[in-house]
Amino acid sequence: MSKKYSIQKTPFIVPTTDGKLIEEHFGKATDGNSNISIAHMIAPPGWSEPFQTPEFDEYTYVIKGKKQFVIENETIVLEAGQSIKIEKNTRIQYSNPFDQECEYLAICLPAFSMEAVHREDE
């Protein structure tokens, strides 16, 4: 009888140059799944990404600290215990302009990929 579950003990650590820790537990880089990606992230104080317009819905749950979202032209700050869904094809910028690190979970449907995120040049 085959297993009906899969335990992830060795997530894929995505290489970054901005100090952010990205541990993909399920997704394209880890298990080839293109339907969903689930990643644990830790963004250092002062971290930010360029604006992007992804082809996937993204759900974020903040575990610790605060995370800033610029969605279209609106700025929103989430704190620990709060979550948000951002619909695909929405222009967004993620950042942590605060003085403590931000730990969060990100879930993308379909899975995150560099080809589908459409980051703007910095």
Secondary structure, 3 states (H helix, E strand, C coil): CCCCCCCCCCCEECCCCCCCEEEEEECHHHHCCCCCEEEEEEECCCEECCCECCCCEEEEEEEECEEEEEECCEEEEEECCCEEEECCCCCEEEEECCCCCEEEEEEEECCCCHHHHCECCC
